[in-house]
Amino acid sequence: MERRSLLAALAVMPLIPATARAHHGWSGFDQDRPLYLEGRAAKVAWRNPHAELDLDVPERLALPADLTQRALPRQTTAVDGAGLLAKAQVPTRRDRRWHVELAPLTRLQAWQVEEIKPGTELSVIGFAAPGEQGEAVLRAEYLFVGGKVYGLRSSPA
């Protein structure tokens, strides 16, 4: 009977949307190597379990000169945001489109993040899979949009 259950589960896997299969926690990301991305939102899904977007990045992505001086929310001090900004680097892979996982909608609402629309310019600091293997996916730690910064792993005080 166990073998039949396994075969049945394997048979329905292709029917499950890729986004549902790909959902994972922080453990699948290299938190020792923060990456910086900036660009224009191409596609946005403002829904739970977390908002996400596809970000079109420029061909010659570079760290902004003021990155280490950017002010970060006080609530995120446990994450060592200043250390992340200092260690941030651009990805080694040259994908022009990255899939960015943001935070749950309740946290985005607590931060009063306006719904991001396609075409919105933004930047993020976050983490990819170790060695940037697999798909071009970034789990966002900090979101910079509209002149504001949001710490996505915490809630505002």
N, C-alpha and C positions, 0 to 999 in steps of 0.2 A: 504493500500500500504506500509506503514512503516513496518508492521509486515513481509511482504514478503521480504523487503530489509534486515531486520535483520536476517531472516532465511537464506537468500542467503549468507550473510556475514559469518554466523556461519558455513554454509556448506563448504565454501572454506578454512576456517582456517586450517584444517589439511593439506592442500596442500601447505601452506606457510612454507618455511624452518624455523626450530626452531631458527636459528641464527637471522633471520629477526624479528621474534616475540620477541626474548629476548633482542633486542637492546634497550638500555635505557640510559639516561643521568646520571649525577653525583648524582642526588637526591635519587636514589635507593640504595646508598651505605652509610655505616656508616663512615663518615669522621672524627669522633672523636676517632676511634680505628684503627690506621694503622697496617697492617699485613706485616710480612716479609716472603717471600717465596724464595727458591733457589732450583735449580735442573737443569734438562736437558730438553730442548724443545723436545717434542715427535711428535707434529704435528703443523705446522705453516700455517696460511692463511695470506699472505702478500697482503692485499687488503683493499679497503674502504668499509664501512664507517670508519673502523679502523682496523689496523692489530691485529691479535689475535693468541694465541698459547695455546697448551695444555702443561703444565709443570709437569713433573714427579718429585716429591719431595722425599727426603729420608725419611725413616721410623721414624728416630729420628731427626727431623728438630729442629735446635737451632739457636738462634741469634748469629752472629759472634761477637767476642770480640771487634773488631774495628768499629762496625757499627756507633756508635755515633761520631766517629772521621772522618768519611768519608767526603771528600770535595764534596760540591754540587755546581751546576752551579749558578752564581750570578743572572741570570735571574729569578730564582725561589724563591727569597727571600719573595715575597708576599705570598707564600704558607707556609712559616715557616718550611722549610725543616729540620732545626736542631731540631725543636720541634717534627716533625714526626719521625725522627730517634730516638730521646730520648724516645718516647712513643711506638715505634714499638714493636710488640710481635708476636709470632708464633700463628697460628690458634689453636683454641681449638679442632676443628674437625680433624679427622685423615685421611682425604682423601689423597691418594698417587698421585692423578692427579688433578690438578687445571686448570681451563680455565682462561687464563689471557687476558684481553682486554688492548691493547696498545693505541696508538694514531693514528689519521688519517695519511695516507701515506705522505701527504704534510709536516706535522710537523716532521715526522721521517726523511724525506729527508732533511729538513732544519737543523736538528741536525746532519745530515750525519751518521745516523745509518745504518750500513750495513744490508742487508736483513738477518734476522735470519733464519738459516736452522735447520732442525731436527738434534738433537744431540748436539746443542750448549748449553754450560753451562752458566747460567745466574742467576741473582737474581733480585727481585723486592720488592718495598715497595708500598703498595696500600690498597685498601678498599674492603671489602666484604659487603654483605647485612647485615643489623642489626641483631645481634645475630648469624651471619653466617648461617642464615636460607636458605633453598632452595638448589640450586646447588652450587658446589664449584667453584665460580666465583670471580675473583679479578680484580678490575679496577686499573691499574698500575699508580702510581704517579711518581715513579722513577724507571728507568731501569738501572741495572748494568750489563754490558756485555763487554767482551774483555778489561778489565781494565779501562773502561770509564763509566761515569754516565750521564744519560740524564733525564732532567725534562720534563715529557710528557704532562703536562698541559700548558706549555709555549713554546715559540719559542726562539731560540738563538738570542742574540743581534746582 
